[in-house]
Amino acid sequence: EAVSKLNDKSTDMCTAIERSFLRKLEGGCTAPIGALAVIENNKITFEGVLFSLNGSQKIVVKYDNIELSEAKNLGVLCAQEILSKGGDVLMKEIKKAFK
């Protein structure tokens, strides 16, 4: 209860979106994945990216001006989009390389 008073709601929402994106992609410390959620003027901008291990392939998803009320599953939806654009194959290659 005491610590909750120190929590910044905007930061909490952004990190929750970023973490759900990473969790859906099953990205750990070795996966070349980036995620950034920012809230400005009560709208969310999100950009997520997945690279191949050698950096030759890049899959990006970006959304601007998302209403806060529509952001609940934003990270998961963006990860699903990355996976559907070939990210599923890249993630299999990444996991295979680190077994």
DSSP file (Angstrom, degrees, kcal/mol; ACC not computed):
  #  RESIDUE AA STRUCTURE BP1 BP2  ACC     N-H-->O    O-->H-N    N-H-->O    O-->H-N    TCO  KAPPA ALPHA  PHI   PSI    X-CA   Y-CA   Z-CA
    1    1 A E     >        0   0    0      0, 0.0     4,-0.7     0, 0.0     0, 0.0   0.000 360.0 360.0 360.0 -44.1    0.0    0.0    0.0
    2    2 A A  T >4  +     0   0    0      1,-0.2     3,-0.7     2,-0.2     4,-0.3   0.907 360.0  46.7 -64.8 -41.7    2.8    2.4    0.9
    3    3 A V  G >> S+     0   0    0      1,-0.2     3,-1.8     2,-0.2     4,-0.6   0.829 100.0  67.7 -71.2 -31.6    4.7    1.7   -2.3
    4    4 A S  G >4 S+     0   0    0      1,-0.3     3,-0.6     2,-0.2    -1,-0.2   0.784  91.5  62.9 -60.4 -25.7    1.7    2.0   -4.5
    5    5 A K  G << S+     0   0    0     -4,-0.7    -1,-0.3    -3,-0.7    -2,-0.2   0.727 101.7  51.4 -70.1 -21.0    1.6    5.7   -3.6
    6    6 A L  G <4 S+     0   0    0     -3,-1.8    -1,-0.2    -4,-0.3    -2,-0.2   0.590  86.2 110.7 -88.6 -12.4    4.9    6.1   -5.3
    7    7 A N    <<  -     0   0    0     -4,-0.6     2,-0.7    -3,-0.6     3,-0.1  -0.421  63.0-141.5 -70.2 133.3    3.8    4.4   -8.5
    8    8 A D     >  -     0   0    0     -2,-0.2     4,-2.6     1,-0.1     5,-0.2  -0.867   8.4-151.9 -93.5 116.8    3.5    6.5  -11.7
    9    9 A K  H  > S+     0   0    0     -2,-0.7     4,-2.3     1,-0.2     5,-0.2   0.853  92.7  51.1 -61.5 -38.3    0.4    5.3  -13.5
   10   10 A S  H  > S+     0   0    0      2,-0.2     4,-2.4     1,-0.2    -1,-0.2   0.933 112.6  45.5 -65.5 -45.3    1.6    6.3  -17.0
   11   11 A T  H  > S+     0   0    0      1,-0.2     4,-2.7     2,-0.2     5,-0.2   0.904 112.0  52.8 -63.3 -41.2    5.0    4.5  -16.5
   12   12 A D  H  X S+     0   0    0     -4,-2.6     4,-1.9     1,-0.2    -1,-0.2   0.912 110.5  47.2 -60.7 -43.7    3.2    1.5  -15.1
   13   13 A M  H  X S+     0   0    0     -4,-2.3     4,-2.0     2,-0.2    -2,-0.2   0.918 112.9  48.9 -65.2 -44.0    0.9    1.3  -18.1
   14   14 A C  H  X S+     0   0    0     -4,-2.4     4,-2.5     1,-0.2    -2,-0.2   0.928 112.4  46.8 -63.2 -46.1    3.8    1.7  -20.6
   15   15 A T  H  X S+     0   0    0     -4,-2.7     4,-2.6     1,-0.2    -1,-0.2   0.860 109.7  54.8 -67.2 -32.9    5.9   -1.0  -19.0
   16   16 A A  H  X S+     0   0    0     -4,-1.9     4,-2.1    -5,-0.2    -1,-0.2   0.906 110.1  46.4 -64.3 -40.9    3.0   -3.3  -18.8
   17   17 A I  H  X S+     0   0    0     -4,-2.0     4,-1.9     2,-0.2    -2,-0.2   0.938 114.2  47.4 -65.5 -47.5    2.5   -2.9  -22.6
   18   18 A E  H  X S+     0   0    0     -4,-2.5     4,-2.2     1,-0.2    -2,-0.2   0.914 113.4  48.0 -60.7 -44.1    6.2   -3.4  -23.3
   19   19 A R  H  X S+     0   0    0     -4,-2.6     4,-2.8     1,-0.2    -1,-0.2   0.869 109.1  52.2 -67.9 -37.2    6.4   -6.5  -21.1
   20   20 A S  H  X S+     0   0    0     -4,-2.1     4,-2.2     2,-0.2    -1,-0.2   0.870 108.9  52.1 -67.4 -34.4    3.3   -8.1  -22.6
   21   21 A F  H  X S+     0   0    0     -4,-1.9     4,-1.8     2,-0.2    -2,-0.2   0.951 113.5  43.1 -61.4 -50.5    4.9   -7.6  -26.0
   22   22 A L  H  X>S+     0   0    0     -4,-2.2     5,-2.4     1,-0.2     4,-0.7   0.895 113.2  52.3 -63.6 -41.4    8.1   -9.3  -24.9
   23   23 A R  H ><5S+     0   0    0     -4,-2.8     3,-0.7     1,-0.2    -1,-0.2   0.909 108.3  50.3 -63.2 -43.1    6.2  -12.1  -23.1
   24   24 A K  H 3<5S+     0   0    0     -4,-2.2    -1,-0.2     1,-0.3    -2,-0.2   0.878 113.0  46.2 -64.4 -37.4    4.1  -12.9  -26.2
   25   25 A L  H 3<5S-     0   0    0     -4,-1.8    -1,-0.3    -5,-0.2    -2,-0.2   0.588 107.9-130.5 -78.0  -9.1    7.2  -13.1  -28.3
   26   26 A E  T <<5 +     0   0    0     -3,-0.7     2,-0.5    -4,-0.7    -3,-0.2   0.880  46.1 170.9  58.8  40.4    8.8  -15.2  -25.6
   27   27 A G      < +     0   0    0     -5,-2.4    -1,-0.2    -6,-0.1     2,-0.1  -0.694   9.9 177.1 -87.9 128.5   11.8  -12.9  -25.8
   28   28 A G    >   -     0   0    0     -2,-0.5     3,-0.8    -3,-0.1     5,-0.2  -0.250  53.0 -67.4-108.6-158.7   14.5  -13.2  -23.1
   29   29 A C  T 3  S+     0   0    0      1,-0.2    -2,-0.1    -2,-0.1     4,-0.0   0.708 129.9  51.9 -68.9 -20.8   17.8  -11.5  -22.6
   30   30 A T  T 3  S+     0   0    0      2,-0.1    -1,-0.2    68,-0.0    -3,-0.0   0.608  87.4  95.4 -93.2 -12.1   19.4  -13.1  -25.8
   31   31 A A  S <  S-     0   0    0     -3,-0.8     2,-2.0     1,-0.1    21,-0.1  -0.644  77.1-128.9 -84.3 132.4   16.6  -12.1  -28.2
   32   32 A P        +     0   0    0      0, 0.0    19,-2.4     0, 0.0     2,-0.4  -0.519  58.2 139.8 -80.2  77.8   17.2   -8.9  -30.2
   33   33 A I  E     -A   50   0A   0     -2,-2.0     2,-0.4    -5,-0.2    17,-0.2  -0.937  31.3-169.0-123.4 141.5   13.8   -7.4  -29.4
   34   34 A G  E     +A   49   0A   0     15,-2.5    15,-2.5    -2,-0.4     2,-0.3  -0.979   5.6 177.8-130.5 147.1   12.9   -3.8  -28.6
   35   35 A A  E     +A   48   0A   0     -2,-0.4     2,-0.4    13,-0.2    13,-0.2  -0.984   2.2 176.5-147.9 134.9    9.7   -2.3  -27.3
   36   36 A L  E     -A   47   0A   0     11,-2.2    11,-2.2    -2,-0.3     2,-0.4  -0.946   3.2-177.4-143.5 120.2    8.8    1.3  -26.4
   37   37 A A  E     -A   46   0A   0     -2,-0.4     2,-0.4     9,-0.2     9,-0.2  -0.957   9.0-178.8-114.7 135.8    5.5    2.6  -25.2
   38   38 A V  E     -A   45   0A   0      7,-2.5     7,-2.6    -2,-0.4     2,-0.5  -0.995  16.6-149.2-135.9 139.0    5.0    6.4  -24.6
   39   39 A I  E     +A   44   0A   0     -2,-0.4     2,-0.4     5,-0.2     5,-0.2  -0.947  24.8 162.1-110.8 125.0    2.0    8.3  -23.4
   40   40 A E  E >  S-A   43   0A   0      3,-2.4     3,-1.4    -2,-0.5    25,-0.1  -0.992  70.1  -4.0-139.9 133.0    1.6   11.9  -24.5
   41   41 A N  T 3  S-     0   0    0     -2,-0.4     3,-0.1     1,-0.3    -1,-0.1   0.871 128.3 -59.4  53.5  41.1   -1.6   13.9  -24.4
   42   42 A N  T 3  S+     0   0    0      1,-0.2    26,-0.8    25,-0.1     2,-0.3   0.749 116.7 109.0  60.1  27.5   -3.5   10.9  -23.1
   43   43 A K  E <   -AB  40  67A   0     -3,-1.4    -3,-2.4    24,-0.2     2,-0.4  -0.965  62.0-133.0-129.3 148.3   -2.6    8.8  -26.2
   44   44 A I  E     -AB  39  66A   0     22,-2.8    22,-2.6    -2,-0.3     2,-0.4  -0.849  12.6-167.3-105.3 136.7   -0.2    5.9  -26.5
   45   45 A T  E     -A   38   0A   0     -7,-2.6    -7,-2.5    -2,-0.4     2,-0.4  -0.982  13.4-174.6-114.4 133.0    2.5    5.4  -29.1
   46   46 A F  E     -AB  37  63A   0     17,-2.6    17,-2.6    -2,-0.4     2,-0.4  -0.993  10.7-179.4-131.4 136.2    4.0    2.0  -29.3
   47   47 A E  E     +AB  36  62A   0    -11,-2.2   -11,-2.2    -2,-0.4     2,-0.4  -0.992   6.0 178.8-133.4 129.1    6.9    0.7  -31.4
   48   48 A G  E     -AB  35  61A   0     13,-2.7    13,-2.5    -2,-0.4     2,-0.3  -0.956   3.0-175.4-127.1 147.9    8.1   -2.8  -31.3
   49   49 A V  E     -AB  34  60A   0    -15,-2.5   -15,-2.5    -2,-0.4     2,-0.4  -0.998  12.1-166.3-145.5 145.4   10.9   -4.4  -33.3
   50   50 A L  E     -AB  33  59A   0      9,-2.2     9,-2.7    -2,-0.3     2,-0.3  -0.999  12.9-167.0-131.4 129.8   12.4   -7.9  -33.8
   51   51 A F  E     - B   0  58A   0    -19,-2.4     7,-0.2    -2,-0.4     2,-0.1  -0.808  24.8-113.4-111.4 154.2   15.8   -8.4  -35.5
   52   52 A S    >   -     0   0    0      5,-1.9     3,-1.3    -2,-0.3    39,-0.0  -0.418  42.7-101.7 -72.1 163.9   17.4  -11.6  -36.8
   53   53 A L  T 3  S+     0   0    0      1,-0.3    -1,-0.1    37,-0.1    -2,-0.0   0.845 124.1  44.5 -60.7 -34.6   20.5  -12.6  -34.9
   54   54 A N  T 3  S-     0   0    0      1,-0.0    -1,-0.3     0, 0.0    -2,-0.0   0.464 111.8-119.8 -90.2   0.4   22.8  -11.2  -37.6
   55   55 A G  S <  S+     0   0    0     -3,-1.3    -2,-0.1     2,-0.1    -1,-0.0   0.500  81.6 117.5  80.7   3.4   20.8   -8.0  -37.9
   56   56 A S  S    S+     0   0    0     -5,-0.0     2,-0.4     1,-0.0    -1,-0.1   0.727  70.2  51.5 -78.2 -20.3   20.0   -8.6  -41.6
   57   57 A Q        -     0   0    0      2,-0.0    -5,-1.9    33,-0.0     2,-0.4  -0.931  63.1-178.6-119.7 142.9   16.2   -8.8  -41.0
   58   58 A K  E     -B   51   0A   0     -2,-0.4     2,-0.5    -7,-0.2    -7,-0.2  -0.987   7.9-169.4-142.3 127.3   14.1   -6.4  -39.1
   59   59 A I  E     -B   50   0A   0     -9,-2.7    -9,-2.2    -2,-0.4     2,-0.4  -0.981  15.7-174.1-119.5 124.5   10.3   -6.6  -38.4
   60   60 A V  E     -B   49   0A   0     -2,-0.5     2,-0.4   -11,-0.2   -11,-0.2  -0.901  14.9-173.9-122.5 144.9    8.7   -3.4  -37.0
   61   61 A V  E     +B   48   0A   0    -13,-2.5   -13,-2.7    -2,-0.4     2,-0.4  -0.998  12.2 175.7-133.0 136.2    5.3   -2.6  -35.8
   62   62 A K  E     -B   47   0A   0     -2,-0.4     2,-0.4   -15,-0.2   -15,-0.2  -0.991   8.8-179.0-145.6 134.2    4.3    0.9  -34.8
   63   63 A Y  E     -B   46   0A   0    -17,-2.6   -17,-2.6    -2,-0.4     2,-0.3  -0.997   9.0-164.2-132.0 138.2    1.0    2.5  -33.7
   64   64 A D  E     +     0   0A   0     -2,-0.4   -19,-0.2   -19,-0.2   -20,-0.1  -0.860  63.4  14.1-119.0 153.1    0.4    6.1  -32.9
   65   65 A N  E    S+     0   0A   0     -2,-0.3     2,-0.4     1,-0.2   -20,-0.2   0.844  71.5 170.8  56.8  42.9   -2.4    7.9  -31.0
   66   66 A I  E     -B   44   0A   0    -22,-2.6   -22,-2.8    -3,-0.2    -1,-0.2  -0.712  37.3-115.0 -83.5 131.6   -4.0    4.9  -29.4
   67   67 A E  E >   -B   43   0A   0     -2,-0.4     3,-1.6   -24,-0.2     4,-0.3  -0.387  17.9-125.4 -63.5 141.2   -6.7    5.8  -26.8
   68   68 A L  G >  S+     0   0    0    -26,-0.8     3,-1.3     1,-0.3     4,-0.1   0.857 111.9  58.7 -56.2 -36.0   -5.7    4.8  -23.3
   69   69 A S  G 3  S+     0   0    0      1,-0.3     3,-0.3     2,-0.1    -1,-0.3   0.691 106.5  48.5 -68.3 -18.1   -9.0    2.9  -23.1
   70   70 A E  G <  S+     0   0    0     -3,-1.6     3,-0.4     1,-0.2    -1,-0.3   0.324  90.4  84.5-101.0   5.5   -8.0    0.8  -26.1
   71   71 A A    X   +     0   0    0     -3,-1.3     3,-1.4    -4,-0.3     4,-0.4   0.446  52.9 103.2 -92.2  -0.2   -4.5   -0.1  -24.8
   72   72 A K  T 3  S+     0   0    0     -3,-0.3     3,-0.2     1,-0.3    -1,-0.2   0.884  98.9  19.5 -53.4 -47.1   -5.3   -3.1  -22.7
   73   73 A N  T 3> S+     0   0    0     -3,-0.4     4,-2.7     1,-0.1    -1,-0.3   0.103  89.3 118.0-109.8  20.3   -4.0   -5.7  -25.1
   74   74 A L  H <> S+     0   0    0     -3,-1.4     4,-2.4     1,-0.2     5,-0.2   0.894  74.8  49.8 -58.3 -45.0   -1.8   -3.5  -27.2
   75   75 A G  H  > S+     0   0    0     -4,-0.4     4,-2.0     1,-0.2    -1,-0.2   0.913 113.6  45.4 -61.5 -44.1    1.4   -5.3  -26.5
   76   76 A V  H  > S+     0   0    0      2,-0.2     4,-2.5     1,-0.2    -2,-0.2   0.917 112.9  50.3 -66.1 -44.5    0.0   -8.7  -27.3
   77   77 A L  H  X S+     0   0    0     -4,-2.7     4,-1.8     1,-0.2    -2,-0.2   0.891 111.5  48.5 -62.1 -39.9   -1.7   -7.5  -30.5
   78   78 A C  H  X S+     0   0    0     -4,-2.4     4,-2.2    -5,-0.2    -1,-0.2   0.886 110.9  50.5 -68.3 -38.4    1.6   -5.9  -31.6
   79   79 A A  H  X S+     0   0    0     -4,-2.0     4,-2.7    -5,-0.2    -2,-0.2   0.905 108.4  52.5 -65.1 -40.6    3.5   -9.1  -30.9
   80   80 A Q  H  X S+     0   0    0     -4,-2.5     4,-2.2     1,-0.2    -1,-0.2   0.880 108.3  51.3 -62.1 -37.3    1.0  -11.1  -32.8
   81   81 A E  H  X S+     0   0    0     -4,-1.8     4,-1.1     2,-0.2    -1,-0.2   0.922 109.5  49.5 -65.3 -43.5    1.5   -8.7  -35.8
   82   82 A I  H ><>S+     0   0    0     -4,-2.2     5,-2.2     1,-0.2     3,-0.7   0.934 111.7  49.4 -58.5 -46.8    5.3   -9.2  -35.6
   83   83 A L  I ><>S+     0   0    0     -4,-2.7     5,-1.5     4,-0.3     3,-1.3   0.889 109.1  51.6 -61.1 -40.4    4.8  -13.0  -35.5
   84   84 A S  I 3<5S+     0   0    0     -4,-2.2    -1,-0.2     1,-0.3    -2,-0.2   0.701 103.7  59.3 -71.6 -18.8    2.5  -12.9  -38.5
   85   85 A K  I <<5S-     0   0    0     -4,-1.1    -1,-0.3    -3,-0.7    -2,-0.2   0.204 138.8 -74.5 -92.7  14.9    5.1  -10.9  -40.5
   86   86 A G  I <>5S+     0   0    0     -3,-1.3     4,-1.8   -27,-0.0     3,-0.4   0.394 101.0 120.5 109.0  -1.7    7.7  -13.6  -40.1
   87   87 A G  I  >< +     0   0    0     -5,-2.2     4,-2.8     1,-0.2    -4,-0.3   0.786  68.9  64.2 -65.5 -27.3    8.6  -13.1  -36.5
   88   88 A D  H  ><S+     0   0    0     -5,-1.5     4,-1.7    -6,-0.2    -1,-0.2   0.907 105.0  45.2 -62.3 -40.3    7.6  -16.6  -35.7
   89   89 A V  H  > S+     0   0    0     -3,-0.4     4,-2.1    -6,-0.3    -2,-0.2   0.920 113.2  49.9 -68.3 -44.6   10.4  -17.9  -37.9
   90   90 A L  H  X S+     0   0    0     -4,-1.8     4,-2.5     1,-0.2    -2,-0.2   0.911 109.6  51.1 -61.0 -42.4   12.9  -15.5  -36.5
   91   91 A M  H  X S+     0   0    0     -4,-2.8     4,-2.6     1,-0.2    -1,-0.2   0.880 108.3  52.0 -65.4 -36.9   12.0  -16.5  -32.9
   92   92 A K  H  X S+     0   0    0     -4,-1.7     4,-2.3    -5,-0.2    -1,-0.2   0.916 111.1  48.1 -62.7 -42.2   12.5  -20.2  -33.8
   93   93 A E  H  X S+     0   0    0     -4,-2.1     4,-2.0     2,-0.2    -2,-0.2   0.902 112.1  49.3 -63.4 -42.0   15.9  -19.4  -35.2
   94   94 A I  H  X S+     0   0    0     -4,-2.5     4,-1.0     2,-0.2    -2,-0.2   0.935 112.7  46.3 -63.9 -47.4   16.9  -17.4  -32.1
   95   95 A K  H >< S+     0   0    0     -4,-2.6     3,-0.5     1,-0.2    -1,-0.2   0.899 111.8  52.0 -62.9 -40.6   15.7  -20.1  -29.7
   96   96 A K  H >< S+     0   0    0     -4,-2.3     3,-1.2     1,-0.2    -1,-0.2   0.887 105.7  55.3 -63.0 -39.4   17.5  -22.7  -31.7
   97   97 A A  H 3< S+     0   0    0     -4,-2.0    -1,-0.2     1,-0.2    -2,-0.2   0.751 110.6  45.1 -66.1 -24.6   20.8  -20.7  -31.7
   98   98 A F  T <<        0   0    0     -4,-1.0    -1,-0.2    -3,-0.5    -2,-0.2   0.186 360.0 360.0-109.5  17.2   20.8  -20.5  -27.9
   99   99 A K    <         0   0    0     -3,-1.2    -1,-0.2    -4,-0.1    -2,-0.1   0.450 360.0 360.0 -83.9 360.0   19.9  -24.2  -27.0
